Amino acid sequence: MTTNQERIQHLKRQQAYEMEWRRRIYIALRRQKGPFIRKAREQGLLIAWYQIDGLIVPDAIVSVMERMYRAIVPTEAEAFYRLYVDQKSGRMGFSHQWIDSLDEWLQSFLYDLISTMTDYTKRIILNHINAGLAAGDGYDLIIKKIVATGLDRVRAENIARTESNRAMGWAKWDAAGKLPYPVQLMWIASRDKRTRGTDSKDKADHFRLNGQKVPFGTPFVDPRSGAKMNFPGDVSMGAGAADVCNCRCTLSARRLVQN
């Protein structure tokens, strides 16, 4: 399969995952706000405001994100692995070792991510309250603005796009590490007007990152931000939102010929 074919296939699969999961994420975001809204309606906005830390909890988001990763990662890892091994090599995607590595990664990464998402939900609510009070809005109007669905839909789309690509990136990276020979990884970007780096104001540059090659285990380096990433969406070495949010990039692998 050529690099261009891998890029096209990746985008199609990512878009399918995004469409499949964004409504579920949207529902989870709405559920996360539910206890706060009920408390505000029943006992008053100020009481809910004081109790926000106990009312906005990560449970709903944790559930949907765990299900999304567990649905995407094994499928993508198996498909990626199959590109580079003999078909007689047997199935690897659901081995005990595979499940262990997935669980370990989720433990080290996912819950910090969920905490960030939960804090952001609180910040949105507090911003509505502060803006409403400054404008002289009544409590009922402020609550209606918190309930409004527009921002939740945009957030759900962004999360679904970002996290589906991160799940695919990690799956491919982990599968590359399980190949029976050493490999070199190559970063593949879409290289269109939406690709970060095409605008001089972009803080990251995946347009020029396209085609960068590294041995497995060596991180890619964004030429503009300096961020290090093992795969598109990787935040384990400190890459920020400028490099990972709404990313559509992917990886390819080639056998590493050693002298």
C-alpha positions, 0 to 999 in steps of 0.5 A: 500500500502506498503512503497516499493510499494509507492516508486516504484510508486513514481519513475515511476510517477516522471520519467514520469513527468520528460520526459514530462516537460524537453523539455518544460523547455529546450525550455524556457531556450533557449528562455531566452537566445534569446534576448541576442543572438539577441542583440549580433548578431545585435549590438555586444557582448559588447553592449549585455554584458552591457545590460544583466540584461534587456535582460535575464528576467524570463518570459519564465521560470516563464510560464513553471514552473507555468504550470508544478506545476499546472499540477502535484500538484493537481493530486499528492495531490488527489492521495495521499489523496485517499490512506488514506481516505474512497472513499466516502469522496468526491473529495478534490483536486480542492476545493477553499481551495486547490487552495488558498494553492497552490497559496500561496506556489507558491507566497512564493517559485516559484519566488525566485526559478525563480530568482535563475535560471535567475541569473544562466543563466546570470552567464553561459553567462558571464562565456562564455564571460570571458573564450572566451576573455581570450582564445583570441576567436573572438566575433562570436565564443563566441556567438556560444558557448553561443548558443550551446545547450549541457548545456541547455539540461543538465540543463533542465533535472536537473530542470525537475527532481528536480522540478517534485519531489519538486512538488510531495513532496509539494503536498503530504505534503499539502494533508497530512495536509488536512487528517481528522486525525493527521498523522505521515510522513515517508521519503522514499529514493531509497537506491541505488548507486545513493542515496546521502549518499552512497558516503562519499563525499556527503554533504547530507545523504538521505540513512540514512534519509530513514525511519525517521518518524515525526509528520506532521508539524515537519521537517525531519533532514538530519543526515549529512547536518543538513538540515531541510525539511518538504518534499523532495525538501523543501527549506523553512527552508534553505536546499541547493542544496546538499539536494534537487537537483535531489532528488528522495525521497518521503513521506508516511503517517500513522495515528498517534495514540495518547496516 
